[in-house]
Amino acid sequence: MSSKKKKGGKKKAAGEVSDAEVSAEDEFASARHGTAEAPVLDNSLFQAFSLGDVKRIESTPDHQPPSKEDTIPGRYATVLFTTASQNQALYEVYEDMKYLAELYANSESFQLFTQNAGVGIKEIRQFNAGLQEAGDFHKVTIRFIEVLAENKRLMFIKEVADKYAKLYQQFNKEEKITVFSAQRLSNDEEQQVLNALKANPQNQGKEFVIEFKIDESILGGLQMYTESEFMDMSLSSRVDRLQQEIQKMID
């Protein structure tokens, strides 16, 4: 998994995020009860990593996200975006959220920790201390994790992280594309894919985050998935169309 870049710890600062800005009236699912224990963080999880060619944006003129969602995770992501912008930290918090989302996906102990209703400020500060010791997390992120725990919303951390990342990508005109090929593409071939996307006049001003995957069943060519589109340029689809035309002739 990708890991948070280790750049040296930073001192925590309180008060960057106020829960008064987030509605507390919504009901939420019951979390696991029991004795809370902060997960032990393995320093190997914090090796240097890169988010790729992503434009670095620190703040917006009005500190407002490009869109808003009226759900618990959506409202917390909105508050986090605004607070990060006010602290000139949109990109650094974006790094943090991408890491926490991967940590949730790959660490069962972290998942259980976030679902445990017995987590208190003591446990969350122990966890945050582990984050700061092992990697470099912005003070806004550290305080925000505390706010989630204080308000029994830690169970939503993966959704908040994903929604914050999406807000950053929307503001950055960043589009995620998954590209499937029958065999692993070379670095030159991957660059050719990126260049072709950027050369399209409809993509002017966009930034792309491309994930390359292998699917031998497509035989050759490429398949591309975005959040709203599917482009099939695979050999298997051509074979299917040819078979359909042959079948029509037989019928």
N, C-alpha and C positions, 0 to 999 in steps of 0.2 A: 504494500500500500504506500501511497505518497505520505510523507511525514512533514511536520511543521519545521520550517527552517530554523535552525538553532543560531541565534545571533546574540545571546546574552540576555539575562533577565532584566525586567524593568519593574520599578516600584509600583505597587497598586495605588490607585487613587479612588476614593469613594465619591459617590454622588453623580456619576456621569449619566446614569439612567434612572429615571423616576417612574415607579410603577403607577403613580397617579395618572400618567399619560396613557395607561393601558386599562381598559375596562375589566373589572374583576367580577362581573355579574354572571358570566357564562358558566354553565355546568361543565364539568369535565369528568372523564372516566376515572374510577377508583384505581389508585396505584397499589403496587405490592406493599404490604406492611411488614415490618420487621426491623431488626437492628441494622442501622445504616453503617456502612463501612466504605470509606473512600477507596476506589480501586488503585492498586499499585501500578504506577506508570513505568514501563520499561523504556529506558533511555534510547534503546535502539529504534524506537518508534519516531524519534525526533531527528533523524538524519536529514541532511539538506535535501530540499526538493524544489522543483520549479513548477509554477502554474502555466508555463508556456508563454507564448507571445501575447500576453494580456496587457492592454493599456492600463497604466497606473493612474487612477483618479482618486484624489484625496477628499474632495468635497463638491457639493453642488451649490449654485448661487442661492437657492432658497431652502436648502437642506431637506427638500422633500423628495421622496422616492418617485419613480416614474409611474407607478401604479399602486393601488392599495387593495387589500383583500380583507373583508370583514369576517375573519375567523380568529380564533385565539392565536395560532401561530402567525397568521398574517398581520395581526395588530402588533405583536411583539417584534416581528421583522421590520415593520414600519418604524417603530420607536428606535430600534437598533440602527437602522439606516440613517435616521435623522440625527441621532446622537453621534454616530461615527462621523457624519459629515461635519457636524459642529466642532468635532475634535480633530478635523483634518486627517481622518483615519479610515476612509472608506475602503481603500485597497488593503490595508493591513488587517482590518476586521474581515474582509473578504477572504484573505489567506486563512485566518483563524477559523472561519465558518466552514471552509472547504476541508480543513483538517478535522474539525470536530465531526463533520458528517461522515468522513471516512473512518474515524475512530469508532463511531457508533456502529458502522456497518461491519467492522472487523474485530471488535472487542466485546465479547459477551458480558464480561464483568462491568464494562462501562454501560451497556444497555441495562443491566439489572440495577446498577447504581441509579440511573436516571428514573427508573420506574419505582424506586423504593420510597414510599411515603414517609419513612422514618428519617430521611436525609434532612439534617438541620444545618444551621450556619457553620457549626464546628466542622462537620464532615465536608461541606462544600469548600471551606477555606483550606482544609487539608488537601483536597483535590486540586484547588487552584494553586496552592503552594507547589504541588507536584508538577503542574503545568509550567510554572515559572522557573522551576529548578531545571527541568528537562529541556524546555524550549523557550521561545520568545513570543509571548502573547500580549497583545495590546491591553492597556489598562481598561479600555471600554469593554473589551471582551470579558475580562476577569470580573468586572463589576456586574456585567449583564448576566453572567452565569449565577452570581450570587442572588440577583433579583429573581431569576427564574426559580431558584431553590426556595427563597423566602416566600414566594407566592404559590408554592406547590405546582409549578408549571415546568419543572425540569423534564418531565416526561415528553414535552414538546420540542426538546432541543434539536433533534434531527430535522423536524419539519421547519423550525425557525431557521436553522442553518441553510437548508435548501432554498427556502423562500428569500432569504437575504441574498444568497448567491444569485438567484434569478433576478432580483431587483438590480443588483450591480451589473449583471450582464445586459439587462434591458437598457439601463442608462448608458452603458458603454457600447450600445448597438452590437452586442456580442451574441453570436448565434452558435449553439452547440450542434455539431454534425457528427454522426457516427457513420463511418465508412467501412463496409465489408468487402473483402477481397478473398479470392480462393487461396492465395498464398501471401505470405508477408511481403509488403511493399518495401522497396529500398528507400533510403533517405531522399534520394533524388526523385523517386516516383511520388512520395508523400508531398514533397515540395511542389511538384507539378500539379497535384490535386489542389493544393492551397492556391497556387497561382491562377489556376483555371477558375476557381470560385471568385477570387478577387477581380479577375478580368471581366466578369459579368457586370454590365452596367447597372443591373438591378441590385447588385450588392455593394454599390458605392457607399463608402463610409462605414461599412460593417467590419467587425472584428470576428474572427472565427476560432472556435475551440474545437479541434478535430480529434476524435478518438478512432483509431484504426483497429479493426478486429478482423479475425480470420474466420471464414465460413467456406469450407471446401465444397459444400453442396452447390454453390453458385457456379462452379466449374471455371469461370473466368470472368473478366470484366469487374464492374463495381456495383454495389448497392449503397445508396446514401439515404440516411434517415435524419430529418430534423424534427422539431417538436410538432410541426404541422404538415410536413411533406414527406413523400417517399419517392425516390428516383431510382428506377431499376434499369441499370445498364449492364446487367449480368449476361453471361453466356447461357445460363440455364433458362432465363426468361426468353431469350431468342429461340432456343430449342423448343420450349413450350409453345411459342407462337407458331413455329414451323409445323409442329405436330398438329396443332389445331387446324392450320390451313390444309394439311394433308388429309385430316379426318373429314373436313368439309368436302373435299374433292371426292373422297370415298363414298360419303353419304349421298 
